[in-house]
Amino acid sequence: MTKILLAGATGVVGRLLLPMLVKAGHEVIGTTRSISKTGSIAAAGGHPLVLDVMDREATFTVLAQSKPDVVIHQLTDLAERDFTSNSQLRIEGVPNLVAAAKAVAVQKMIAQSISWIYAAGDKPAHEDEPLDIDASDSHGRAARAAQTAERSVMEIPHAIILRYGLLYGPGTWYARESFTSGQLQRGELTVNDAVASFLHVEDAAQAAFLALDWSAGIYNIVDDEPATKKEIFGLYARVIGTSLPPYETGKEKWERGESNAKARQLGWQPLYPTWREGFKSELT
């Protein structure tokens, strides 16, 4: 049995990952920022702890008391679509968690990141390609925040970085009742030729679970079919029964999707190989 600290146990990925870990026989300490959510962690078989990793002292205290064998980071701060807070979590909160883990000699850490941070290119991005850290726009800021978090995690001897695609499914912005569905229904979403890679939340959780046995490294965790936003949201609109979104030509050079070949070579098999199957399952 492995003692695992799951940071972000009540998030869209964490709440699916927690029961997988418990079922496999691991002892799981699940953290949440909200005391009102501790009951759901306990109900899933975890040991709940209230923790905000932006509080460095509290983070060190929790890790010193729990002394986990493995730390899994599934933290986000996006409930209010506050991208600044989420970036600050990556810049400050994740390094706090890493430093606290190092202080108790944690040897393995699995951490979520994002896949749409690569620099411009003509094909879906692979893990060994550079990130778009020199860009001055919001994409560059996101890439720099992600890089800061990833570099911190890689201070752990056995570090595994999971660069998730755009998450869809229960609790995300791409669900039957969601921010995006509302935008489409109100005609507020315009699409273009930008290529994106999507990922069902169950596949994100499954990858994090399987990563307990993976080699250290960085992995794009995305589905098999990068596609244009025109294609993706055209199907999305048809499935939820609303009008097709307005289209305009063009894309940013970094909007090219990502390749999952590296994770596939390890035997990872997404439950929803493409967003086409996933949308039809989740949005109807």
C-alpha positions in Angstrom: 0.0 0.0 0.0 1.3 3.4 -1.0 0.4 6.6 1.0 -0.6 9.2 -1.5 -1.3 12.9 -1.0 -3.8 14.0 -3.7 -3.8 17.8 -3.8 -7.0 19.0 -5.4 -9.1 15.9 -4.5 -12.4 17.6 -5.1 -11.6 19.1 -8.5 -12.9 17.8 -11.8 -10.1 15.3 -12.2 -9.3 14.7 -8.5 -12.8 13.6 -7.6 -12.6 10.9 -10.3 -9.0 9.9 -9.5 -9.6 9.5 -5.7 -11.8 6.4 -5.9 -9.5 4.8 -8.4 -6.6 5.1 -6.0 -8.6 3.9 -3.0 -9.9 0.9 -5.0 -6.3 0.0 -5.9 -5.6 -0.3 -2.2 -3.7 3.0 -1.6 -4.0 5.2 1.4 -5.1 8.5 0.1 -5.0 11.9 1.8 -7.2 14.2 -0.2 -6.9 18.0 0.1 -9.4 20.7 -0.5 -9.6 24.4 0.2 -13.2 24.1 1.4 -14.2 22.5 4.6 -17.6 21.9 3.1 -16.1 19.5 0.6 -14.3 17.3 3.1 -17.3 15.0 3.4 -17.1 14.0 -0.3 -13.4 13.0 0.2 -14.3 10.8 3.2 -17.2 9.3 1.4 -14.9 8.2 -1.4 -12.6 6.5 1.1 -10.0 9.2 1.4 -8.7 11.1 4.5 -9.7 14.7 4.0 -7.4 17.7 4.8 -8.2 21.4 4.3 -5.2 23.0 2.6 -4.5 26.0 0.4 -1.1 25.6 -1.1 -0.7 29.3 -1.5 -0.1 29.2 2.3 3.5 28.0 2.4 3.6 27.4 6.2 0.4 25.4 6.2 1.6 23.3 3.2 4.8 22.4 5.0 2.9 21.5 8.1 0.5 19.2 6.2 3.3 17.4 4.4 5.3 17.0 7.6 2.3 15.5 9.4 1.2 13.2 6.6 4.6 12.1 5.2 3.2 10.7 1.9 5.2 8.4 -0.3 3.8 10.0 -3.5 2.2 13.5 -4.1 -0.3 13.9 -7.0 -1.1 17.5 -7.9 -4.5 18.1 -9.5 -4.9 21.7 -8.3 -6.6 24.5 -10.3 -8.1 27.8 -9.4 -10.7 28.3 -12.2 -14.1 28.2 -10.5 -14.7 31.9 -11.4 -12.7 31.7 -14.7 -10.0 33.6 -13.0 -7.0 32.9 -15.1 -4.7 35.2 -13.1 -5.4 33.3 -9.9 -4.8 30.0 -11.7 -1.5 31.3 -13.1 -0.5 32.4 -9.6 -1.2 29.0 -8.3 1.3 27.6 -10.8 3.9 30.2 -10.1 3.6 30.2 -6.3 1.4 27.4 -5.0 2.9 24.5 -6.9 6.4 25.4 -5.8 5.2 25.6 -2.2 3.8 22.0 -2.6 7.1 20.8 -4.1 9.3 22.4 -1.5 7.1 20.8 1.3 7.3 17.5 -0.5 11.1 17.7 -0.8 11.3 18.6 2.9 9.9 15.1 3.8 11.9 13.3 1.1 9.0 12.5 -1.3 10.6 10.7 -4.2 7.7 10.7 -6.7 5.3 13.4 -7.8 2.7 13.3 -10.6 1.5 16.8 -11.6 -1.0 18.1 -14.1 -0.1 20.8 -16.6 -1.6 22.1 -19.8 -0.8 21.0 -23.4 -1.6 24.1 -25.4 1.6 26.0 -24.4 3.9 25.0 -27.3 5.5 27.5 -29.7 4.4 27.8 -33.3 4.7 24.9 -35.7 3.1 23.1 -38.6 2.2 19.8 -36.9 0.7 18.6 -33.6 3.3 19.4 -30.9 5.5 16.7 -29.2 6.9 16.9 -25.7 10.4 17.7 -26.7 9.4 20.9 -28.5 9.9 24.4 -27.0 7.2 26.2 -25.1 5.9 29.6 -26.2 7.6 31.4 -23.3 8.8 34.4 -25.3 5.4 35.5 -26.5 4.1 38.7 -24.9 0.4 37.8 -25.1 -1.8 35.8 -22.8 -0.6 32.6 -24.4 3.0 33.4 -23.5 1.9 34.2 -19.9 0.2 30.9 -19.6 3.3 29.1 -21.0 5.6 30.8 -18.6 3.4 30.0 -15.6 3.2 26.4 -16.7 6.9 26.2 -17.2 7.5 27.6 -13.7 5.3 24.9 -12.1 6.8 22.2 -14.3 10.4 23.1 -13.5 9.5 23.1 -9.8 7.9 19.6 -10.0 11.0 18.3 -11.8 13.1 19.0 -8.7 11.5 15.8 -7.3 13.6 12.8 -8.2 10.8 10.9 -10.0 8.7 13.7 -11.6 5.9 13.0 -14.0 4.2 15.9 -15.8 0.9 15.3 -17.5 0.0 18.0 -20.0 -3.7 17.7 -20.3 -5.7 18.8 -23.4 -8.8 21.0 -23.1 -10.9 19.1 -20.6 -14.6 18.2 -21.3 -17.1 16.2 -19.4 -18.9 16.6 -16.0 -17.9 19.8 -14.1 -15.9 21.3 -17.0 -16.6 24.3 -19.2 -17.5 21.8 -22.0 -20.4 19.9 -20.6 -24.2 19.7 -21.4 -25.0 22.5 -18.9 -21.9 24.7 -19.0 -20.3 28.0 -19.9 -19.6 26.9 -23.4 -23.1 25.5 -24.0 -24.6 28.8 -22.9 -22.3 30.7 -25.3 -23.3 28.6 -28.2 -27.0 28.8 -27.4 -26.7 32.6 -27.2 -24.7 32.9 -30.4 -21.7 34.4 -28.5 -19.0 31.9 -29.6 -17.1 32.5 -32.9 -15.0 29.7 -34.3 -12.0 29.7 -36.7 -9.3 27.4 -38.1 -7.4 27.1 -34.8 -6.5 23.4 -34.1 -7.0 22.1 -30.5 -6.7 18.9 -28.6 -9.4 17.8 -26.2 -9.5 15.3 -23.4 -12.4 13.7 -21.4 -11.9 14.2 -17.6 -12.2 10.4 -17.1 -9.2 9.9 -19.4 -7.3 12.6 -17.5 -7.9 10.8 -14.2 -7.1 7.4 -15.7 -3.7 8.8 -17.0 -2.9 10.1 -13.6 -3.7 6.8 -12.0 -1.6 4.8 -14.5 1.3 7.3 -14.2 2.1 5.8 -10.8 3.9 3.1 -12.9 5.3 5.4 -15.6 8.9 6.5 -16.1 9.7 10.1 -15.1 9.1 12.6 -17.9 6.6 14.9 -19.6 3.6 13.4 -21.4 0.9 15.1 -23.6 -2.4 13.6 -22.3 -4.8 14.4 -25.2 -7.1 12.4 -27.4 -6.2 11.0 -30.8 -7.6 13.7 -33.0 -6.5 17.3 -32.9 -9.1 19.3 -35.0 -10.2 22.8 -35.9 -12.5 24.7 -33.6 -14.8 25.0 -36.6 -15.1 21.2 -36.7 -15.2 20.7 -32.9 -17.8 23.3 -32.0 -19.8 22.5 -35.1 -20.4 19.0 -33.8 -20.8 20.4 -30.2 -23.6 22.7 -31.5 -25.3 19.9 -33.4 -25.3 17.6 -30.4 -26.8 20.1 -28.0 -29.3 21.1 -30.7 -28.4 24.7 -31.3 -27.3 26.8 -34.3 -23.8 26.5 -35.7 -21.5 29.2 -34.4 -20.3 32.0 -36.7 -17.0 31.2 -38.5 -14.1 33.4 -39.4 -10.9 32.4 -41.1 -7.5 32.4 -39.4 -5.6 31.0 -36.5 -2.6 31.7 -34.3 0.5 29.8 -35.4 0.7 28.0 -32.0 -2.9 26.7 -32.3 -1.9 23.3 -33.8 -2.9 20.7 -31.3 -0.7 18.1 -29.6 0.4 14.5 -30.2 -0.3 11.8 -27.6 2.1 9.3 -29.2 4.5 9.2 -26.2 1.7 8.2 -23.7 0.2 5.8 -26.3 3.5 4.0 -26.4 3.2 3.3 -22.7 -0.1 1.6 -23.3 -2.4 4.5 -22.3 -5.7 4.0 -24.1 -8.2 6.8 -23.7 -11.8 5.7 -23.0 -12.8 8.3 -25.5 -10.2 8.1 -28.4 -11.6 11.3 -30.0 -13.9 14.2 -29.0 -16.4 12.9 -31.5 -17.3 9.9 -29.4 -17.0 11.9 -26.2 -19.2 14.7 -27.2 -22.0 12.4 -28.3 -21.7 10.6 -25.0 -21.5 13.6 -22.7 -23.6 16.3 -24.4 -26.8 14.4 -25.3 
